[in-house]
């Protein structure tokens, strides 16, 4: 939930948006389209609601997590695989990397005690991975990506090899994956700035249904 109180958005001396009292409010279940001509302040308003920048006047209160897709997402480490970037929304990428490290130690260990420690660490990591949805979550992430026009071969590539449009779809997939546990319910408020950019008609139809 997001509530803006006495919100005023300005660009220089020009007032872009004025919402007195609690006139601007995003409640659970709301689906709101923010429309207006270029330069009307849509992106600036979304950045303020997401906590990325401060309004000229007023305050923003939020409850629950926020999933924000900016027009120009910051992709982070471009060396990571696209799949791992999506999984990072729930911290699954770090667990998988730790599991792979312990598996490598198990295979290379020449000392039984050292191998046993690696086995125990791997077991604890695998249990945590399962608690967070594990391999089912990986399938959910792949399904979201495929629905956005990102096939498995793209997910297996490093982020640096992808086009700008593919990277933006990865960021959208990451936000949608992080906001959903597979049950179709979520307490995350999504703020999506032009989410249909780089999507084809089928992907747009799927996104509308998903939201």
Protein Blocks (a to p, Z undefined) as FASTA:
>chain_A
ZZdehiacdehjbcfbdcehjlbccdehiacdddddehilmmmmmmmmnopaccfbdcdd
dedjdddddfbdcebjakbcfklmmmmmnommmmmmmmmmmmmmmmmpcbfklmmmmmmm
mmmmmmmmmmnopjmmmmmmmmmmmmnopafklmmpcfklpcfklmmmmmmmmmmmmmpg
hlopafbdcddehklgoiafklmmmmmmmZZ
